[in-house]
C-alpha cells in the first residue's frame, strides 16, 4: 500500500491542531477540561474519518476495533498514572503507566476476536 506524503502531512496538521486545541482549553479552563478535550471522541472520529478517506470503509471499521481496545487500555494507563504520580514522580509514573497500557492492550488484543 503506497503512502502519500500529502496524506501524512494532512494527518500531522489535523493531529497538531487537535493537540493544540486541548492545550489551549487546558490553559483557559484548567487541566481537567483540557484532559476531557484530549480524550474526547473528536480526536478518535478524526482519525477514523481520515482512515476512511485513505483506505476505505473496511479499514476504518477495523481501526475502530483497535480504538476500542486502546481506549480500554487508556483507562488503565490513566488510572496507573493518577495513582503513581504522587509517589514516584513524572518519569517513573509514565514508565509504569506505559507498561500497564502495553500489557492491557496485549491482553485485550489476544482476548477479543
N, C-alpha and C positions, 0 to 999 in steps of 0.2 A: 504494500500500500504506500503510495507516494505522499510525502508530507510537503505541503505547500508553505513556503516562507510567509506568504500573505496571511494564511490562516493562523500560523503560530504567532505572528505579530498582533493580529486582531485579538486572539485569546489572551495574550500577555497584557494588552492595553485594557481589555474588559476586566481581567483579574486585578490589575493595578487600580482601576477605578473603584472596584468593589472594596478592596482593602483600604484605600484612601478614604472612602466614604465611611467605613466602620471607624477608622481612627478619628475622622472629623466629628462624628457623632459622639465618640468617647470623650473628645476634648470639650465638646459643647454640653453634653448631657450627663457625662460621667462614664466610668468604665463599665458599669453593668449594662447601660444602654448600648455602648459600643460592642460589648460582647454579644448582646442579643442580636444586633445587626450582623455581626460577623458570623453568627450561627444561623441566621435566617435563611429560609428557603430560596431567597432571591439568588444567592450565590450558587446553590445547587441547581436551580432552574436554569440559570445562565449556562452552566457547564453542560447540562443535558441538552439544552437547545443548540448549543454550539456543536455538540457531538452529532445531533440530528442533521444539522446543516452540512457537516463534513462527511458523515458516513452513513446516514440514513436512520430509519426508524428502529430496525432491529438492533443496531449498535447502541442507540440511545436507550432502548429498553434494557439491554444488558448492563449499560453504565448505571442505570437506575438501581439495578440489583446490587451492584458494587457500592453505590452510595448508601443504601440501607445498611449494608454490613459495616461500612465506615462510620456511619452515624452512631450505631450502637457502640462501636469501638471508641468513638469520640466521647461518649458518655463516661466510659471507664477512664479514658485519658483525663477528662476534666475533673472527675472525682479524685483521681490519684494526685493530680496537680494541686487541687484545693486542699487535700489532706497533708501533702508533703511540703508545700511551700513554707509554712511557718517553722517546720522542724529542720529542713535541710537546705534551704536557700534555692535560688533560681536554677542554677546549673544542674545540681543533683536531682532536683524535682522534675525538671524537663527530661532528664535521662530516665528516671523511674517511670514517669508518665508515658514516655515514648515506648519503653519496653512493654508496659501494660497494654498500650494500643496495639503493638505488633502481635503480642500474644493473643489478645482478644480477636483481632482481625483474622489471624491464622486459624484459631479455633472455630470461629463463625464460618469462615470460608470452607472449612472441612465438614461442618455440620449441615450447612444449608445447601441444598442442591441447586 
